[in-house]
C-alpha cells in the first residue's frame, strides 16, 4: 500500500487545524485566574450541549410541522430521572444507552 504525499499532507493539515483550537485556549488561560462569574457560566456549557442534543433527537420536523418521537422520549424520561438522582455523567450515559437500546429493540 502506498501513501500519496498530497493525501498525507491533507491529513496532517486537518490534524493541525483540529488540534490548534482545542489546545490554544488551555495554553492561554493556564496561568490566568478567571472571575467567578465566568467559571459559573462555563459550568453550564455541558448542560446546554446535552439539552441541545436531547431536543434535537426527539423533535421531528415533517414538512412545516413539528412532532415528537415518542420512542426517543420513552428513553429520555428514565435517563433524566437517573441523571437528577445520581448526578453522575457516567451513570447517566450508561442508563441512556441501555434505555435507547431497549426502546430500539422493542419498537
C-alpha positions as CSV (number, residue, x, y, z in Angstrom):
1,X,0.0,0.0,0.0
2,X,1.5,3.3,-1.0
3,X,0.7,6.7,0.6
4,X,0.2,9.7,-1.7
5,X,2.1,12.7,-0.4
6,X,-0.7,15.1,-1.0
7,X,-3.2,12.9,1.0
8,X,-0.7,12.7,3.8
9,X,-0.3,16.5,3.8
10,X,-4.0,17.0,3.9
11,X,-4.4,14.6,6.8
12,X,-1.6,16.4,8.7
13,X,-3.1,19.8,7.9
14,X,-6.5,18.6,9.2
15,X,-4.9,17.3,12.4
16,X,-3.2,20.6,13.0
17,X,-6.3,22.7,12.3
18,X,-8.3,20.5,14.7
19,X,-5.5,20.4,17.3
20,X,-4.9,24.2,17.5
21,X,-8.4,25.4,18.6
22,X,-8.6,22.7,21.2
23,X,-5.2,23.3,22.8
24,X,-4.6,27.1,22.5
25,X,-7.4,28.1,24.9
26,X,-5.9,25.8,27.6
27,X,-2.4,27.3,27.0
28,X,-3.8,30.9,27.1
29,X,-5.8,30.6,30.3
30,X,-3.5,28.1,32.1
31,X,-1.9,30.9,34.2
32,X,-4.9,33.2,34.4
33,X,-7.4,33.2,37.3
34,X,-10.9,33.6,35.7
35,X,-13.5,35.6,37.5
36,X,-16.1,33.5,39.5
37,X,-18.9,34.6,37.2
38,X,-17.0,33.3,34.2
39,X,-16.3,30.0,35.9
40,X,-20.0,29.7,36.9
41,X,-21.1,30.5,33.3
42,X,-18.7,27.9,31.9
43,X,-20.1,25.3,34.3
44,X,-23.5,25.5,32.4
45,X,-21.9,24.7,29.0
46,X,-22.1,20.9,29.2
47,X,-25.8,21.1,30.3
48,X,-26.6,23.3,27.3
49,X,-24.9,20.9,24.9
50,X,-26.6,18.0,26.5
51,X,-30.0,19.7,26.2
52,X,-29.4,20.6,22.6
53,X,-28.6,17.0,21.7
54,X,-31.7,15.7,23.5
55,X,-34.1,18.2,22.0
56,X,-32.6,17.6,18.5
57,X,-33.2,13.9,18.9
58,X,-36.9,13.8,19.9
59,X,-38.3,16.7,17.9
60,X,-39.0,15.7,14.3
61,X,-39.7,18.2,11.6
62,X,-42.1,16.9,8.9
63,X,-42.5,19.5,6.2
64,X,-43.7,22.5,8.2
65,X,-45.0,20.5,11.2
66,X,-43.1,19.6,14.4
67,X,-43.8,16.3,16.1
68,X,-42.4,14.3,18.9
69,X,-40.6,10.9,18.5
70,X,-42.3,9.1,21.4
71,X,-39.9,6.2,21.3
72,X,-37.0,8.5,22.0
73,X,-39.0,10.3,24.7
74,X,-39.6,6.9,26.3
75,X,-35.8,6.6,26.7
76,X,-35.2,10.2,27.7
77,X,-37.5,10.1,30.7
78,X,-35.8,7.4,32.8
79,X,-32.4,8.7,31.8
80,X,-33.4,12.2,33.0
81,X,-34.7,10.7,36.3
82,X,-31.4,8.8,36.8
83,X,-29.4,12.0,35.9
84,X,-31.2,14.0,38.6
85,X,-31.0,11.3,41.1
86,X,-27.3,10.2,40.6
87,X,-25.8,13.5,39.4
88,X,-23.2,11.3,37.6
89,X,-22.4,11.7,34.0
90,X,-21.1,8.2,33.6
91,X,-24.2,6.6,35.1
92,X,-26.5,8.8,33.1
93,X,-24.8,7.9,29.8
94,X,-24.9,4.2,30.6
95,X,-28.6,4.3,31.5
96,X,-29.3,6.4,28.4
97,X,-27.6,3.9,26.2
98,X,-29.4,1.0,27.8
99,X,-32.7,2.7,27.6
100,X,-32.3,3.7,24.0
101,X,-31.1,0.2,23.1
102,X,-34.1,-1.3,24.8
103,X,-36.5,1.0,23.0
104,X,-35.0,0.2,19.7
105,X,-35.1,-3.5,20.4
106,X,-38.8,-3.4,21.4
107,X,-40.1,-1.0,18.8
